């Protein structure tokens, strides 16, 4: 599965800098077991649903190997849009966080996105 997170959806000094991170992981029911790869993407677009889905598609393309399993994110990443709508944009299986392992994988992506964004500032 792949956990994703986007850091920097707010305007700073008149511009946007969104950094997305994807963590491709092997998970158990309650924990992240192994990270298979990570991907990153950057956007200077205003954070609309369209811009967010574009940066997520780009970060998935940046992964070293295509993931098996769903892409997982917190509901806020896609403005709480229904799962079926997000799947249409991403053209892959998608779900919102349900398990502890999914939450840990998204949390790993959060830390990666935040750290990468801080390096770019």
PASEBA-1860 file (N, C-alpha, C; in nm, 3 decimals):
! residues 121
1> XXXXXXXX> 0.083/-0.118/0.000/0.000/0.000/0.000/0.088/0.124/0.000 ~ 0.027/0.237/-0.030/0.100/0.364/-0.034/0.026/0.466/0.051 ~ 0.095/0.522/0.146/0.041/0.632/0.225/0.090/0.762/0.165 ~ 0.002/0.860/0.154/0.041/0.989/0.098/0.005/1.102/0.194 ~ 0.081/1.210/0.182/0.054/1.331/0.259/0.108/1.450/0.181 ~ 0.042/1.564/0.199/0.084/1.688/0.134/0.108/1.792/0.241 ~ 0.224/1.856/0.235/0.258/1.963/0.328/0.258/2.096/0.254 ~ 0.208/2.200/0.319/0.218/2.334/0.263/0.102/2.378/0.177
9> XXXXXXXX> -0.018/2.360/0.222/-0.135/2.403/0.145/-0.169/2.549/0.168 ~ -0.089/2.619/0.242/-0.120/2.758/0.274/-0.025/2.852/0.198 ~ -0.074/2.972/0.177/0.006/3.073/0.107/0.106/3.134/0.205 ~ 0.230/3.146/0.159/0.334/3.211/0.237/0.407/3.310/0.148 ~ 0.416/3.433/0.193/0.485/3.539/0.117/0.433/3.547/-0.027 ~ 0.303/3.532/-0.042/0.242/3.549/-0.174/0.253/3.431/-0.269 ~ 0.301/3.317/-0.220/0.309/3.200/-0.309/0.281/3.071/-0.232 ~ 0.259/2.966/-0.308/0.234/2.834/-0.252/0.353/2.743/-0.278
17> XXXXXXXX> 0.377/2.652/-0.185/0.476/2.547/-0.204/0.420/2.421/-0.140 ~ 0.357/2.340/-0.222/0.305/2.212/-0.174/0.408/2.104/-0.205 ~ 0.437/2.022/-0.105/0.527/1.908/-0.123/0.448/1.783/-0.085 ~ 0.441/1.690/-0.177/0.373/1.564/-0.151/0.477/1.455/-0.132 ~ 0.448/1.364/-0.040/0.532/1.247/-0.020/0.445/1.122/-0.026 ~ 0.499/1.018/-0.085/0.433/0.887/-0.091/0.528/0.786/-0.028 ~ 0.474/0.706/0.061/0.552/0.599/0.124/0.489/0.466/0.083 ~ 0.564/0.390/0.003/0.522/0.257/-0.041/0.568/0.160/0.066
25> XXXXXXXX> 0.474/0.096/0.135/0.509/0.015/0.251/0.441/-0.121/0.250 ~ 0.507/-0.214/0.316/0.446/-0.343/0.350/0.397/-0.326/0.492 ~ 0.271/-0.359/0.516/0.213/-0.337/0.649/0.149/-0.465/0.702 ~ 0.145/-0.473/0.834/0.066/-0.575/0.901/-0.066/-0.511/0.942 ~ -0.136/-0.576/1.030/-0.264/-0.518/1.071/-0.248/-0.400/1.164 ~ -0.137/-0.398/1.239/-0.122/-0.291/1.337/0.004/-0.208/1.322 ~ 0.087/-0.239/1.221/0.209/-0.159/1.209/0.266/-0.163/1.068 ~ 0.349/-0.066/1.042/0.426/-0.058/0.919/0.543/-0.156/0.935
33> XXXXXXXX> 0.558/-0.251/0.843/0.664/-0.352/0.855/0.790/-0.314/0.779 ~ 0.774/-0.257/0.659/0.890/-0.231/0.574/0.856/-0.122/0.473 ~ 0.947/-0.028/0.454/0.929/0.074/0.350/0.998/0.026/0.223 ~ 0.920/0.012/0.118/0.971/-0.035/-0.012/1.026/0.079/-0.096 ~ 0.978/0.200/-0.073/1.025/0.315/-0.150/0.948/0.440/-0.112 ~ 1.005/0.553/-0.153/0.939/0.681/-0.128/0.945/0.765/-0.255 ~ 0.846/0.850/-0.271/0.844/0.943/-0.383/0.808/1.081/-0.335 ~ 0.849/1.182/-0.411/0.821/1.322/-0.376/0.779/1.399/-0.500
41> XXXXXXXX> 0.696/1.500/-0.480/0.656/1.590/-0.588/0.631/1.728/-0.528 ~ 0.651/1.830/-0.610/0.637/1.969/-0.567/0.542/2.042/-0.661 ~ 0.463/2.131/-0.604/0.373/2.214/-0.684/0.369/2.354/-0.624 ~ 0.359/2.453/-0.712/0.343/2.592/-0.669/0.202/2.641/-0.699 ~ 0.112/2.549/-0.732/-0.027/2.583/-0.763/-0.106/2.611/-0.635 ~ -0.212/2.688/-0.650/-0.306/2.707/-0.539/-0.370/2.571/-0.510 ~ -0.386/2.534/-0.383/-0.433/2.399/-0.349/-0.583/2.377/-0.372 ~ -0.619/2.350/-0.496/-0.755/2.311/-0.531/-0.759/2.159/-0.541
49> XXXXXXXX> -0.877/2.102/-0.552/-0.887/1.956/-0.568/-0.810/1.910/-0.690 ~ -0.820/1.983/-0.798/-0.748/1.948/-0.921/-0.596/1.952/-0.900 ~ -0.545/2.056/-0.836/-0.401/2.067/-0.810/-0.353/1.957/-0.717 ~ -0.434/1.924/-0.618/-0.397/1.819/-0.522/-0.392/1.684/-0.593 ~ -0.490/1.654/-0.675/-0.488/1.524/-0.745/-0.371/1.518/-0.844 ~ -0.336/1.630/-0.904/-0.221/1.632/-0.996/-0.090/1.605/-0.921 ~ -0.071/1.666/-0.805/0.053/1.644/-0.732/0.058/1.501/-0.677 ~ -0.057/1.447/-0.639/-0.059/1.308/-0.592/-0.028/1.212/-0.706
57> XXXXXXXX> -0.082/1.237/-0.824/-0.048/1.153/-0.940/0.103/1.161/-0.968 ~ 0.160/1.280/-0.955/0.304/1.297/-0.979/0.387/1.223/-0.875 ~ 0.346/1.228/-0.749/0.423/1.161/-0.644/0.413/1.009/-0.660 ~ 0.300/0.960/-0.705/0.288/0.815/-0.729/0.378/0.772/-0.845 ~ 0.390/0.857/-0.946/0.480/0.828/-1.058/0.627/0.831/-1.015 ~ 0.658/0.902/-0.907/0.796/0.914/-0.861/0.841/0.793/-0.778 ~ 0.750/0.706/-0.741/0.789/0.587/-0.664/0.879/0.497/-0.748 ~ 0.979/0.434/-0.687/1.072/0.349/-0.762/1.007/0.226/-0.825
65> XXXXXXXX> 0.905/0.172/-0.761/0.832/0.058/-0.817/0.683/0.083/-0.802 ~ 0.605/0.040/-0.897/0.460/0.059/-0.885/0.406/-0.014/-0.762 ~ 0.324/0.051/-0.685/0.273/-0.011/-0.563/0.164/-0.114/-0.590 ~ 0.159/-0.212/-0.503/0.047/-0.305/-0.502/-0.040/-0.264/-0.385 ~ -0.168/-0.268/-0.404/-0.257/-0.228/-0.296/-0.301/-0.084/-0.313 ~ -0.381/-0.038/-0.219/-0.442/0.094/-0.234/-0.350/0.210/-0.199 ~ -0.387/0.325/-0.248/-0.331/0.452/-0.203/-0.420/0.496/-0.087 ~ -0.357/0.539/0.022/-0.430/0.572/0.144/-0.394/0.713/0.187
73> XXXXXXXX> -0.495/0.789/0.232/-0.472/0.926/0.279/-0.575/0.961/0.385 ~ -0.546/1.069/0.457/-0.644/1.125/0.550/-0.754/1.193/0.468 ~ -0.873/1.202/0.524/-0.986/1.262/0.452/-0.961/1.405/0.409 ~ -0.888/1.481/0.486/-0.865/1.621/0.455/-0.779/1.642/0.331 ~ -0.699/1.546/0.293/-0.611/1.562/0.176/-0.692/1.591/0.049 ~ -0.807/1.531/0.038/-0.892/1.549/-0.080/-1.023/1.619/-0.044 ~ -1.014/1.707/0.056/-1.128/1.790/0.095/-1.253/1.708/0.125 ~ -1.230/1.589/0.180/-1.337/1.497/0.222/-1.429/1.456/0.107
81> XXXXXXXX> -1.377/1.460/-0.014/-1.454/1.412/-0.129/-1.476/1.261/-0.115 ~ -1.583/1.209/-0.174/-1.607/1.064/-0.165/-1.494/0.984/-0.229 ~ -1.470/0.866/-0.174/-1.364/0.778/-0.222/-1.373/0.753/-0.372 ~ -1.494/0.730/-0.424/-1.510/0.700/-0.567/-1.464/0.816/-0.654 ~ -1.482/0.939/-0.606/-1.441/1.055/-0.685/-1.288/1.065/-0.691 ~ -1.223/1.040/-0.577/-1.077/1.044/-0.573/-1.020/0.935/-0.664 ~ -1.078/0.816/-0.661/-1.032/0.706/-0.747/-1.039/0.745/-0.895 ~ -1.141/0.818/-0.933/-1.153/0.862/-1.072/-1.038/0.953/-1.112
89> XXXXXXXX> -1.000/1.043/-1.023/-0.889/1.133/-1.052/-0.756/1.058/-1.059 ~ -0.735/0.967/-0.964/-0.605/0.900/-0.953/-0.593/0.777/-1.043 ~ -0.704/0.723/-1.086/-0.707/0.603/-1.171/-0.637/0.485/-1.105 ~ -0.652/0.474/-0.973/-0.598/0.361/-0.898/-0.687/0.339/-0.776 ~ -0.672/0.224/-0.713/-0.749/0.196/-0.593/-0.712/0.297/-0.485 ~ -0.812/0.351/-0.418/-0.790/0.453/-0.317/-0.882/0.428/-0.199 ~ -0.834/0.463/-0.081/-0.919/0.457/0.037/-0.870/0.557/0.141 ~ -0.959/0.591/0.230/-0.921/0.674/0.343/-0.874/0.584/0.456
97> XXXXXXXX> -0.791/0.638/0.545/-0.733/0.563/0.655/-0.840/0.494/0.738 ~ -0.817/0.365/0.762/-0.907/0.287/0.847/-0.832/0.213/0.957 ~ -0.714/0.160/0.927/-0.643/0.077/1.024/-0.525/0.152/1.088 ~ -0.473/0.094/1.193/-0.356/0.151/1.260/-0.237/0.153/1.165 ~ -0.214/0.045/1.092/-0.102/0.037/0.997/-0.114/0.142/0.887 ~ -0.235/0.164/0.838/-0.256/0.268/0.735/-0.225/0.405/0.793 ~ -0.268/0.429/0.915/-0.242/0.558/0.980/-0.091/0.578/0.999 ~ -0.019/0.474/1.038/0.126/0.486/1.056/0.196/0.515/0.923
105> XXXXXXXX> 0.148/0.455/0.815/0.209/0.478/0.684/0.184/0.621/0.638 ~ 0.063/0.670/0.657/0.033/0.809/0.624/0.114/0.903/0.713 ~ 0.132/0.866/0.838/0.213/0.948/0.929/0.358/0.954/0.882 ~ 0.412/0.843/0.833/0.548/0.843/0.777/0.556/0.937/0.657 ~ 0.454/0.933/0.572/0.449/1.024/0.457/0.440/1.169/0.504 ~ 0.366/1.193/0.611/0.355/1.328/0.665/0.493/1.381/0.708 ~ 0.567/1.300/0.781/0.700/1.342/0.826/0.793/1.367/0.707 ~ 0.784/1.282/0.606/0.869/1.299/0.487/0.832/1.426/0.412
113> XXXXXXXX> 0.704/1.452/0.391/0.660/1.571/0.319/0.699/1.697/0.394 ~ 0.679/1.697/0.524/0.713/1.814/0.605/0.863/1.842/0.601 ~ 0.943/1.737/0.616/1.089/1.754/0.615/1.138/1.803/0.479 ~ 1.084/1.747/0.372/1.126/1.789/0.237/1.087/1.934/0.212 ~ 0.970/1.973/0.257/0.926/2.112/0.239/1.018/2.208/0.315 ~ 1.054/2.172/0.438/1.144/2.257/0.517/1.279/2.272/0.448 ~ 1.326/2.168/0.381/1.454/2.177/0.308/1.445/2.273/0.189 ~ 1.326/2.284/0.131/1.309/2.369/0.013/1.285/2.515/0.047
121> X> 1.250/2.544/0.170/1.223/2.683/0.209/1.350/2.762/0.229
END
